[in-house]
Amino acid sequence: MNMRFRASRRVPFNPSRLTVSLTVSGRRMAQIPSSEGGMAKKNAPDLRFRKAKAKDKPYKIADRDGLYLFVTPHEAKSWRFDYRLASVRRTLTIGRFPEVGLTAARDAVSAARALVAQGISPSRAKQEKKAAAELDRKNTLKARAEDWYAAKAPTRSKSWRRNARRWLDGDIYPTIGDKPIRNVTAGDIEDLVKATAKKRGAKTAFYARLLLADVFRKQPRSLNLGNPARDVGNFLEIPKGEPMGKPLPMRQIPELLKAVSSYTGREQTKYAIRLLLHTFTRKHELVEAPWAEFDLDRAEWTIASERMKMERPHIVPLSRQAVKCLRELLKLANGSDYVFPSANDTMSPMSGSTLNHALVDMGFQHFTPHSARSTASTELNKQGWAAEAIELQLAHIERNKTRA
């Protein structure tokens, strides 16, 4: 028995065309392709569809189960399926070939035949599916929530608008904003609330859920939605209000500053606590402050009206120590617009609850960020400062209402 390799001399050598000839006693018994790229390729199931050429008129190449390839004079090829429903002949266009392969086309025909057996038009089902996909694209949770916000914001306070935007942009949209609103489930809301409670505190999670419940409640009936945010309910223990803490006696402030210096958390957190003592502003006013509000050369911080509880600009004079802290923070900002960027996203500010947790870790459970304000008020009053000046710096009264 002899075995020899033979390659065609009519074309350049190609290993995929190599064949093995089996010869017994000088007589060739078989010719075996060396790989699937040779003879096997000629038997590919869709080869006849690939070879189909344009003719003067459109024509069909039948496959099976009613599936056929429709070829136009311009050689455009598409899979089609003819069926009858209520004694009316209809045609379902499945897709272009070869973008839609033979196997996918056969699967589509099997599904279409099952619909016809149930008295359902595959063509109409395809149109309805396409329309539903387009409806979902236009009605994501973010799109519907933005319509809700646009309708409510004009009649609401700046404080309400600020909080709503914080909950929408910071908590809700990054998690489920791109999801079609009709596909948002109670499980999605529950996961969101738990994650928000862990990241920003139970109070923020509580109000974010209430906001979502109102978003769903105000949707048009045509969307046929339930209210998964309402269905979740209050499964978290929500505090009635953030504890304000107690003023810190002056003799304990050095102890607090020592604890801040020894704290092993982020440097930004340490600077934030120091600046609370230097400026006695509200927690969110500090941690959400953008660099654009600061003029370090003039040692002045002007908080924008939309970020103030009293909805008017507030000027905070900066001590030398405060300016020094801010210049150090500028080195840590990594190009962020915020003085205290989030550890996970420099485009977002630090969570206010970070300061609460840090103070607890330092052993000052009864001293909250708000305690810095009450501490300043208590000590400045003891030192004989004018009450109006103290209230002014705490942003409790307007500048034009202070006495000379």
N, C-alpha and C positions, 0 to 999 in steps of 0.2 A: 504493500500500500504506500503510495506516494502522496505527499501534500505539498502544494505549491501556492504561492501568492501571485495574484495577477491584478495589475492595475490597468485601467483603460488608457490607451495611448492617444485617444481622441481629445482628451481634456487634460489640463494640468493635474498633477498628482494631488489627490485629496484623501487623507486617511479615512474619511467618512464613507468614501466610495469603494474602499478596499474590500474585496471578497476573497473567500477561501474556497478553493476547488478541491474536492475530495476525489481522488482517482484510485481505482482498484484494478490492478493488472492492465494498466494502460487505458482503462475505460473510465471516463468521468461520471461519477455517480450523483454528485450534488454540488450545488453552488450556494454557499452560506454567507449572508451579509455579515460584515465584521461588527456593525453597530446599528442602532436604531436609525441612524442618520442615513442609511443606505436604502435598501429595498423596503424596510418597514415604513419609512417616511412616505412612500408612494401610496400607502394604504391608510393615511391619516383620515379620520372620519369626515373632516370638513374640507378635504382637498378639492372635491368637486365644486364646492361653493366658492372656494378661493380662486379656482380657475375660471369661474363664470365670467364671460365677456359680454360687453354691451351688444345689443342687436338693434335693428331699426325700430322695433316695438318692444314695450315692456313684456317681460315673461317671468314665469315662475319655475323654481326648482323645488320639487316636493321632497320633504323629509319623512316624517311620520306623525301620526296622531293629528293630522290637519296642519302641521307646521310646514311652512314653505319660505323660500328665499325669493323676494321680489327684486328683480333687476331692471333698472331703467335704461333708456338709451344713452344716458350719461354715465352709466356703470355705477350708479348709486345702488347699494344693496341694503335691504332691510328685511328683518324677520317679520312674518305676518301669520295670522291665524284667523281663519274664517269659521264662523259659528252661526247657529240659528237660535233665535230666542223669540217666542211668541210668533212663530212662522215668518219672522223677518230675518233676512241674511245680514250679518254684520261682520266687520273686519276689525281685528285688534292688531295694531302695530306695536310690536314688542321692542324693537330697537334696531339700530344700524349694525351692520356686519362690516368689519370684524370686531368693532368695539364690544358688541354683545356676542359672545362665543356660542358655539353650537350647544354645549351643555347647559348654559344659562338659558338659552332660548327654549330648549326642551323642558327645563324646569318651569319656565313661565307658562308654557302651554299646558303642562299638567295642572298648574294652579288655576289657569283660566277654565279648563274643562271641568274642574271641580266646582267653580262658581256657576258655570252654565247649568250643571246638574242641579244646582239649588235654585235655578231661576234668576240668577244675578248676572247682570251684564258685566263682563270683564272690562270693557271699554269705559263704562261709567265708573266702575270701581277704581280704575286707573286715574280717571279725571278727579274723582273725589279725594284720592290719596294725594294727588299733586296739589289740589286746592287746600287740603289740610296742612300740608307741609308749608305752603306759602303763608297760611294763616298763622302757623306757629312761628314762622320767621318774623312776622310783623308783630306778634303778640308775645314777646318774651316778657318775663316778669319785670325786667328793667324798663322796657318800653311802656308797659301798662302803669308801672309805678311812677314813671316820669309824667305821664298824663295826669295821674292822680295828684302829684305834687304841683303841677302847673295850675290845676283847678283850685287847690286849697291855699297855695302860698300867698296870693295877693291879699287875702283877708287875715293873714296870720302875722304874728309879731316876728321881729328879727330873731329873737331868741328861739322861737319855734322853728323858723326856717333853718337856722344854724344847726339845731339838734337833728332835725329831719335829714338834712344833707349829710350830717356826720354818720347817722345810722345807715342811711341808704348807701352812700359811697364807701364808707369804711367797713361796714359789717355785712350788709345784705348782698350788694351787687357782686363783690368778689367771690361769693359762695354760690349763689343761685341766680344771679342776674341774667345770665344768658339762657337760662332754661325756659322753654315755653311755659307760660303761666298755667295752662291747663294740665301740665305734667308735674307741677310742684305738689308734693305730698306732705302729709302731716309729719312723716318721718324726716323729710328734708328740713322742715321748720324746726323740729325738735333738735336735730343735729346742729342747726344754725344757732339756736338759742343756747345750747350747751357750750358750743365753741365760743360764742360771744361772752357768755358768763365767765368762762375760764380766762379769756383774754382781757375783757374790759370791765368785768364785774356783773353781778346779778341784776343790778338796777338798769344798766344799759341793755342787757338781754331782755328784760321785762318790757321796756319801752319799744325796743325793736320789734318784738312780737306784736305788741298793740298796734304799731304802725302798719305792719303787714296785714293784720286782721282788718284794718280799715281800708287798705288797698284792695283786698279781695271783696270787701263788702260793697265798694263803690264801682265794681266792674259791671258792664252792661249784661243784661240777661241773655243776650244772643250768644255770649261765650259759654253759657251753661256751666258755670263754675260753682264749686263748693267753697268752703272757707277753711282750708287746712290750718291756718294760723289760729283761728278760733277753736278748732277742734283739739289742738294741742293743749290748751288750757294752761293754768299756772302750776306746772309740776315742779318749779323751783321755788325755794323760799326766798321771796323778794323782800329786802329790807324796806321799812317804811320811809327811810331817809338816811342819807349818809351821816354817820355820827360826826358831830362837829369837834369832839374832843375838848380837852381842857387847856386853858392857857398854861404855858410852861413858865415856872418861876425863873427870874433872871439868873439865879445861882445855878440852874440846871442847863442853861444854854451852852456853857463851855463843855459840859458832859455830852450834850447832843452833838456838838461840832466834832468832838473827839470820836464819837461813834460813827459819824459820817466819814471822817478821814479813814477809819479802819474798815469801813464797809467794803466787801469784796465784789460787789455788783458793778454795773457799768459806771464809768466816770460821769456820763451825762446825768444819771440818777443822782449822784452825789452833788453835782453842781446845781441841779434843780432844787434840792432841799436847801442848799445854801442861799440860793436866790429867793426862795420863798421868805426866808428870814430877812433878807435885805430889802425886798420890795413889798411884802405882805399883800400880794395880789391873790386873786382866786386861782385855784389849782388849774382849771382848764385854760384860763387866760395865759398862764405861764407855759404849760407843756405844749400848747398848740400855737405858740407864738411864732410867726414867720420873721426871718431876718429883716424883711423890708420895713418892719415897724421900729427898728432900732437905729439911732444915730449915736454911735459910740464916741465920736469926737466931741459931741455936745453933751454926752452923758445923759441921754434922754431916750425914753421909750414911750411911744405914742400908740396905745392900743386902739385898734379900729373900732368904730361904733358898733358894727355888726357882731363883734365878739364880746361886747360888754353887756352885762345884765341890765343896766339902765339905758342901753341903746344910744350911747353918746360916746365920743372919743374920750380917752382917759390918758393923761400924761403922768408918767412915773419918772421922777428924777432918779438918776442912778449914782450910787456912791462909788468911790474909787474901787472898793472891793467888788462891787457888782460888775463894774466895767472889766475888771481883771478876769472875773469868772467868764464873762461873755467872750472875751478875746480868746480864752482857752477853749471855749466851746466851739468857736469858729474854726479852730484847727481840727476839731473832731467831726465837723459837720459833713465831710465828704461830698460837698457840693449840694447838700440838701437845702431846700427853701426854708426848712424848719430849724429852729434853734435846738430842739430836742426830737430828732427823727426817731422813728420806730427802729428797733433792733432788726426787724425782719423786712422793713420796707422804708427806704429813705425818702420815699415820696409821701409818706404818711407820718403824722406826729406820734410821739410816745403816748401810750395809754395813761390816763391819770391815775388809774389804780396801781400803777407801778410804784408811785411814791408811797401810797398807803402800805403796800406789801413791804417796801424797803424799811419804813419806819418800824413796822412790827418786827422785822428781822433784826433791827438794831436794838430792840428791847423797849421801844417807846410806844407801847400799845395804846396809850391814852392820848398820844399826841398825833393828830392827823394833819394833813396839809392845811386844812382850814384853821387849825389851831394857831398857825403863824399869824393870822389876822387878829385873832382874839388876844394873843400874846402881845402883839404890837400895840393894840388899843389899850390894853390894861396898863402896860409899862409906860407908854407915852402920857397917859392921863395922870399916872402917879408922879411923873416928872414935871407936870404943870403945863404941858403943851395945850394950846387952845383946842377945845373940843371940835370946833368947826374945821380946823386944819386937819385934825385926825380923821374926821368923817370924810373930808374931801379926799384925802389920800387913800382912804378905803373905798372910794368911789360910791359913797352912800348919798352924797348930795352934789348938786351942780355947783360949778365954780362961781357962777353969777349970783348964788344964794349965800355965799360966805360973807361974814362980816369983816370989815377992814380991821 
